[in-house]
Structures are given as C-alpha cells and as structure tokens.
C-alpha cells in the first residue's frame, strides 16, 4: 500500500509540477504529516524532489527528471473504460483504481498529448442520471462488480414485484447503467436481467465459472431492451395533441414523443396520432397532465375514464367555493 502511495506521489509531481504538502495530502487522502514522511522516503531513495519555502512554495522534481514506473495493472487498465464516469466507477468500487490508472496514463504521455487530454476533460463531462431523479446507488453494487470482474457465481436474494423474494445462484456476466439505473445481466437457466437495487443480498461463491466466449454484453442489452420495450406497451390510443402541448410531449416517453412529432399537424395545428400505451390507468395519468391540450379519441373506455376523472376534479374544486 505504501509503495503504491509513493509511486502516486511521484507521478503527481511528475505530471502536475509543484504541489504543496496540503494539495498532495488531499490527492492521496492522507495527512500532511504522512506526505512529509513520504517525501523524505523518496529523497532517501535518490529521487530528486526538493521543497520551495514560502507562501507560493511546494514540492517539485528536478527539471528533466522522469520515471518510467508507470505500468498499469490489469485492474487499472480495465478501469480506464470508465474514465468518463468517475461517479459510477466509485459506485462499482473502482474509484481509487481509476484515479491511479488516469494518473499513470498522464505520466506516460508526452507533455503535448497530456495537455490535450486535460483540455478534453476540462470541456466535456458526462452526467448519466436523468433529471429530477436521485442517482441509483444499489448497496450491493460493489459486490456485484467484484463477481462480474472475477467471473464468480453469486447467490442473490431478489425482491420481486408483488411476489415473494427469490433466492438463486447465477453467473454474473455484466453490469449495465441505463438512464441512471444499474442492471445485472446474469446466466441462470437462461440469460436474465435483474434490476440491481432489487438485489437485497449477495454471497460471492469461491469457485469461478467459464464465461461464455461468444457473449456480447452490448448486443445482448440491445436485444433485451427492444424486447422489454415491446412488452411494456400493451395497447394503443388515438389522441389529438395541440401545438401548445408539443413543448412538453417528451415527458410521455421517447417512443410516444417520437410518434407524435413524426405526425403532420392539421389546419388547426393539432396532430392526430395513434400511440402505444401501457395500461389504461397509466395512460389516464399520463394524458391528464396535458389538460385541455390533449384529447383521447379512442378507445372509448379510456376516453370515458378520463372524462370521469375530469368531472370528479371539477366537483372537488367547486365544492371548495364559498
């Protein structure tokens, strides 16, 4: 552990130039006192590190000194795939590994390329979760990531909707982050998808399993997503949408919004279109948010339920009038 920290300190000085003891302590998550001891150890080992005194001082390496001790471990190399997702890497338990890998990569780059890498990081940032939703932080995520990484079976307890919890042993094949939500892809009797925040317990088994050589996580997820989406929508509704409602139509989901936007407006600016719906209850709640800017034409039972809901609201608000 200390050897890795000394190397990290050395690489920080090599890539960033002069740094104060406080800055080094914050980067390495240690005390300033520990930094003093580590710098003394590097000096004793022959590393030309020296200190400038005063308010603008700090530690730095002798000009021209470079170390080639920048080899990545296999775990660090794998963590670089999450270089654009530092928060998600931390959730997987790879935060410090990713930081070390990026530091080694920076140290290995010539100054011109290193400056370009910093230029990109300063100007582009990916924030995976959607708006108005808390980030999904499943407590079992680090254990799931370990099992996926090491190809070890896990015994999981899975909370099912309106059904008893199920305990089973599965072979974890991958983790997917979709719109801020984590999913586990695992093989049991067949390849299945589990929502990670419904996994209440994980027990990693001692043995390893042979990972299917032809398994493609991205291809599987694309197929599964299409199948899942097709099963979500169980019916259709014919609706009319006003021009005023178009600004917020994205809240009805990408599939419905795309169908509405692809429809040409009539002479009055309203668009008539058949859209997929999940259930009448969900559709009613969804369509009522648009008020008089959206009219349901079919099916008759959905139109009637929305009319009844609107009438109930009118009676409720008029009852408050004095």
Secondary structure, DSSP 8 states (H G I E B T S, - for coil): -HHHHHHHHHHHHHHH--B-HHHHHHHHTS-HHHHHHHHHHHHHTT--EEEE-STT-EEEE-TT---------HHHHHHGGGTT-HHHHHHTT-HHHHHHHHHHHHHHS-HHHHHHHHHHHHH-----S-TTS-----TTHHHHHHHHHHTEEEEEEE--TTS--EEEEEEEEEEEEETTEEEEEEESSSEEEEEGGGEEEEEEEEEE----TT--HHHHHHHHHHHHHHHH--EEEEEEE-GGGGGGGGGG-HHHHHHHHTS---TTS-EEEEEEES-HHHHHHHHHTTGGGEEEEESHHHHHHHHHHHHHHHHHHHHT--
